[in-house]
């Protein structure tokens, strides 16, 4: 993806790029917080950032309520999900040495969705009672665990299936497509059987949505994001070596198999826990890493964090676009990312010969 | 080969007998099984018009049209798969993997949501959408030849795009979405005589047409140079048969929604049984597809009765396993 002569990669432009990104991020965040059915004046945001919510009275109180109970958690969750998906994509593309690798295509999203849906199916009123100890556990907090387990299982299955006859990247992608389509069919079937009355909720979840996500979701996902963030500095160097190819990496003293497996686990963890909270948001992990690579080159110490930032931005911007669409319901964020991501996927596919 | 020449009609008659009796057994099973079982004797009485009441409603109004529809849907999908695989000479070509199904579904959703056309227009909407979907995936995957993996990936892209648009449309329309969502899940629940009337004649005509052209299908498998040297216009046949495949798929999509994998797996299963000769492959695939669909439908409605599972659950599970077996067999 990177052309050697591309001037953007030279360090001269880096401060400018960082500034541009910051401005973009600020704009996206402000628009997402302030625009909507209830438009909120900037003054309210400024005020409520520094003083307690209750201090405001009258219409400002409503605005502050909308801001803090609806838009802020949604924004934060969007940032977390986008960052996680994009970093997972960056890791997968390095490990599988394939620009088409993405948690969606490799079945990780499908596995995560399936377990998430099953969890909801067996819970009543959002609480799952574990029969053995009579524990009452909120489904929401179990969701990232279940989704991660599902993602790992799916990834493991895809690997096992494609490893049997030589692990070529294309074969991996094919097995991924097969497993993903089965899992997606199962998810669709279960949801269709369960959710006749609330078709719209189901549809939105299947596409991946941030609608109605409150602080609980943010708190449930946050530990996983933090875990991912802590792991990233550890991952960057081995990933750099893996980029060199198997022989070079092992001759430089990297135990390739172990790091490859570990990277896959981390990628599944990041992607699947995000999918468990918002549904399968597609193509973020596919779209972002090449852009990050074009901007800062293929050094993972820079590319990985930048992917995270860009992914967060992409999801928040997509959510902003989806919310402002006319129609009865808002457009789920996953639909917007797919509409942007598919043409890019096609572009990559056409380039690969 | 010599023995085949000896008594062709006897051989074909034997196979025909097997197919017919198998189908009859399955139809009887499908008519009798359900939340309320109906005895075989009662079924025969209903079919002869000698019994009314509950049994008549169950058998005549609910189960018979549904069973016939299942046979047609399965046969259509299987034959569409055989045609697409022969035309593109690509083992992964099939209605669901090349975006035909998703394109057709998008066509139906668009027409049903934004136009005032009656439901009878949906097969044509599916046909237009399916042709566009197939053209898009094949066009995207084409780089001088049609590699299986590229076709599958292009199909994934087209399918993802179509389903994103479908979701957007359904959420945008709102109130009428419930019905369409139900249909999008795929299956035969609640389908009856009107649906059968809608696609019955056209599907049978399409299936017959495919059988008529079995020799041309065989020739297409030989490769372009050979076929051209025989004086056959390759591309004309390719295009015609591909459109026929999309037409058959569109009939299915219009009434039963998108049902994946049958069109991918059944042709390969038939190939394992009788080999590559399209003259045998086509009828065998037709039969297997029809049977699979009826069995899947009966399972879907009896497994957790009185509730009903979507047929897609079974076809996807079966089909996914078949798909993976295929990846191994073909060394893709």
Boltz contact constraints between the chains, C-beta under 6 A:
constraints:
  - contact:
      token1: [A, 161]
      token2: [B, 324]
      max_distance: 6.0
  - contact:
      token1: [A, 170]
      token2: [B, 149]
      max_distance: 6.0
  - contact:
      token1: [A, 174]
      token2: [B, 149]
      max_distance: 6.0
  - contact:
      token1: [A, 174]
      token2: [B, 327]
      max_distance: 6.0
  - contact:
      token1: [A, 174]
      token2: [B, 332]
      max_distance: 6.0
  - contact:
      token1: [A, 177]
      token2: [B, 152]
      max_distance: 6.0
  - contact:
      token1: [A, 177]
      token2: [B, 156]
      max_distance: 6.0
  - contact:
      token1: [A, 178]
      token2: [B, 320]
      max_distance: 6.0
  - contact:
      token1: [A, 178]
      token2: [B, 323]
      max_distance: 6.0
  - contact:
      token1: [A, 178]
      token2: [B, 324]
      max_distance: 6.0
  - contact:
      token1: [A, 182]
      token2: [B, 316]
      max_distance: 6.0
  - contact:
      token1: [A, 182]
      token2: [B, 320]
      max_distance: 6.0
  - contact:
      token1: [A, 185]
      token2: [B, 312]
      max_distance: 6.0
  - contact:
      token1: [A, 185]
      token2: [B, 316]
      max_distance: 6.0
  - contact:
      token1: [A, 189]
      token2: [B, 310]
      max_distance: 6.0
  - contact:
      token1: [A, 189]
      token2: [B, 312]
      max_distance: 6.0
  - contact:
      token1: [A, 189]
      token2: [B, 313]
      max_distance: 6.0
  - contact:
      token1: [A, 192]
      token2: [B, 185]
      max_distance: 6.0
  - contact:
      token1: [A, 192]
      token2: [B, 310]
      max_distance: 6.0
  - contact:
      token1: [A, 193]
      token2: [B, 309]
      max_distance: 6.0
  - contact:
      token1: [A, 193]
      token2: [B, 310]
      max_distance: 6.0
  - contact:
      token1: [A, 199]
      token2: [B, 177]
      max_distance: 6.0
  - contact:
      token1: [A, 199]
      token2: [B, 178]
      max_distance: 6.0
  - contact:
      token1: [A, 199]
      token2: [B, 181]
      max_distance: 6.0
  - contact:
      token1: [A, 203]
      token2: [B, 167]
      max_distance: 6.0
  - contact:
      token1: [A, 203]
      token2: [B, 170]
      max_distance: 6.0
  - contact:
      token1: [A, 207]
      token2: [B, 167]
      max_distance: 6.0
  - contact:
      token1: [A, 327]
      token2: [B, 172]
      max_distance: 6.0
  - contact:
      token1: [A, 328]
      token2: [B, 174]
      max_distance: 6.0
  - contact:
      token1: [A, 329]
      token2: [B, 171]
      max_distance: 6.0
  - contact:
      token1: [A, 331]
      token2: [B, 168]
      max_distance: 6.0
  - contact:
      token1: [A, 335]
      token2: [B, 164]
      max_distance: 6.0
  - contact:
      token1: [A, 335]
      token2: [B, 167]
      max_distance: 6.0
  - contact:
      token1: [A, 335]
      token2: [B, 168]
      max_distance: 6.0
  - contact:
      token1: [A, 338]
      token2: [B, 160]
      max_distance: 6.0
  - contact:
      token1: [A, 338]
      token2: [B, 164]
      max_distance: 6.0
  - contact:
      token1: [A, 339]
      token2: [B, 164]
      max_distance: 6.0
  - contact:
      token1: [A, 342]
      token2: [B, 157]
      max_distance: 6.0
  - contact:
      token1: [A, 342]
      token2: [B, 160]
      max_distance: 6.0
  - contact:
      token1: [A, 342]
      token2: [B, 161]
      max_distance: 6.0
  - contact:
      token1: [A, 345]
      token2: [B, 157]
      max_distance: 6.0
  - contact:
      token1: [A, 346]
      token2: [B, 140]
      max_distance: 6.0
  - contact:
      token1: [A, 346]
      token2: [B, 157]
      max_distance: 6.0
  - contact:
      token1: [A, 349]
      token2: [B, 153]
      max_distance: 6.0
  - contact:
      token1: [A, 353]
      token2: [B, 143]
      max_distance: 6.0
